[in-house]
Amino acid sequence: MKIFVSSDHAGFGFKEKLIPFLKELGHEVEDKGPFEYNEEDDYPDFIIPVAREVSMHPNEVRGIILGGSGQGEGMAANKFRNVRATVYYGRGQCVVKEEDESIIKISRADNDANILSLGARFITEMEMQEAVKEWLNTPFKNTEKYKRRIAKMDRIHG
């Protein structure tokens, strides 16, 4: 699978570790920046290119974006049509409903999330890797109910 990756300065260190990890898993990865650490950078400059790519090919590619909290990055990405970005910032988001169900799985299975926004200041490298693997390996349920809901979101023009 082709995965577009970007971050801001707060996520830069994790992005640099994420890219080889994704390649080891067998994915094609395109880095949309930044390509050097700059504490004064602005996350939209790097998130927008990933969101644009996913928006053009929402069912063929995925994006992973990183920032301090992942919140602003997710908000920026979700401005694009056909983008369904979910934010993850640690195990505290686990769902108790079912022992094996997590927010990561729900984002993929129920909502067909195609961008994962990670809060680098709230997770460890191991948590990042576990979340990314789980997100990439969870299929969309693709039932009528979930397809209908996504279609309604995709029709929003704002």
C-alpha positions in Angstrom: 0.0 0.0 0.0 1.2 3.5 -0.7 1.3 5.7 2.4 2.0 9.4 2.5 3.7 10.7 5.6 4.3 14.2 7.1 4.7 16.0 10.4 5.5 19.3 12.0 8.5 19.9 14.2 7.0 18.2 17.2 6.4 15.0 15.2 9.6 15.1 13.1 11.6 12.6 15.2 8.8 10.1 15.1 8.3 10.6 11.4 11.9 9.8 10.7 11.5 6.5 12.6 8.1 5.8 11.1 9.2 5.8 7.5 11.7 2.9 7.8 9.2 1.0 10.0 6.6 1.3 7.3 9.0 0.2 4.6 10.0 -2.8 6.7 6.3 -3.7 6.7 6.4 -3.7 2.9 4.6 -0.4 2.2 5.6 2.2 -0.4 6.2 5.4 1.5 6.3 9.0 0.2 7.6 11.6 2.7 5.8 15.0 2.3 8.1 16.7 4.8 9.5 18.4 6.6 12.9 17.2 5.5 14.7 18.9 8.4 13.8 20.0 11.9 12.6 23.6 12.2 11.0 24.5 15.5 9.2 27.4 13.7 7.4 25.4 11.0 3.7 25.4 10.6 2.0 22.0 10.4 -0.5 22.9 7.6 2.4 23.3 5.2 3.2 19.6 5.5 -0.3 18.2 6.3 -2.0 19.7 3.3 0.1 17.8 0.7 -0.8 14.4 2.4 -4.4 15.3 2.7 -4.5 16.4 -1.0 -3.0 13.0 -2.1 -5.5 11.0 0.1 -8.4 13.2 -1.1 -7.6 12.4 -4.7 -7.3 8.6 -4.1 -9.3 7.9 -0.9 -9.6 4.2 -1.3 -6.2 3.5 -2.8 -3.7 5.2 -0.5 -3.4 6.2 3.2 -1.8 9.0 5.1 -0.1 9.2 8.5 0.5 12.6 9.9 2.3 13.6 13.2 2.2 16.6 15.4 2.5 17.5 19.1 -1.1 16.5 19.8 -2.2 15.4 16.4 -5.4 17.5 16.8 -4.6 20.4 14.6 -3.1 18.1 12.0 -6.3 16.0 12.0 -8.4 19.2 11.7 -6.4 20.4 8.7 -6.6 17.1 7.0 -10.3 16.8 7.5 -10.9 20.0 5.5 -10.4 17.9 2.3 -13.2 16.1 0.6 -13.0 12.3 0.9 -10.5 12.5 3.9 -11.5 10.8 7.1 -8.6 11.6 9.5 -8.7 10.1 13.0 -6.5 11.3 15.9 -4.7 9.0 18.2 -2.7 10.0 21.2 -2.3 6.9 23.3 -3.8 4.0 25.1 -6.1 6.2 27.2 -8.4 6.2 24.2 -9.2 2.5 24.5 -12.8 1.5 24.4 -14.0 -0.8 27.1 -17.1 -2.0 25.1 -15.2 -5.1 23.9 -11.9 -6.3 25.2 -10.3 -6.3 21.8 -11.8 -3.1 20.4 -9.8 0.1 20.4 -10.4 3.5 18.9 -7.8 2.6 16.2 -9.9 -0.4 15.1 -13.2 1.5 15.2 -11.7 4.3 13.1 -10.9 1.8 10.4 -13.7 -0.8 10.7 -16.6 1.6 11.2 -15.4 4.9 9.6 -12.9 3.8 6.9 -10.4 6.3 8.3 -7.8 7.0 5.6 -5.5 9.3 7.6 -4.1 8.6 11.0 -3.0 11.6 13.0 -0.6 10.8 15.8 0.0 13.0 18.9 3.8 12.6 19.2 4.0 14.3 22.6 1.6 11.7 24.1 2.8 8.4 22.8 6.0 6.3 22.8 7.7 5.0 19.7 6.4 1.5 20.6 2.8 2.8 20.9 3.2 4.5 17.6 4.3 1.3 15.9 1.5 -0.7 17.5 -1.1 1.8 16.6 0.1 2.1 13.0 0.2 -1.7 12.5 -3.3 -2.1 14.0 -4.7 0.8 11.9 -3.1 -0.6 8.7 -4.3 -4.1 9.4 -7.9 -3.4 10.3 -10.2 -3.6 7.3 -13.3 -1.5 6.8 -16.5 -3.4 7.5 -17.9 -2.3 4.2 -21.5 -3.0 5.2 -24.5 -0.9 4.0 -24.8 1.0 7.3 -21.2 2.2 7.3 -21.1 2.9 3.6 -24.2 5.0 3.9 -22.8 7.1 6.8 -19.5 7.7 4.9 -21.4 8.7 1.8 -23.3 11.3 3.9 -20.0 12.7 5.2 -18.6 12.8 1.7 -21.5 15.0 0.5 -20.8 17.7 3.1 -19.8 20.9 1.3 -19.8 23.2 4.4 
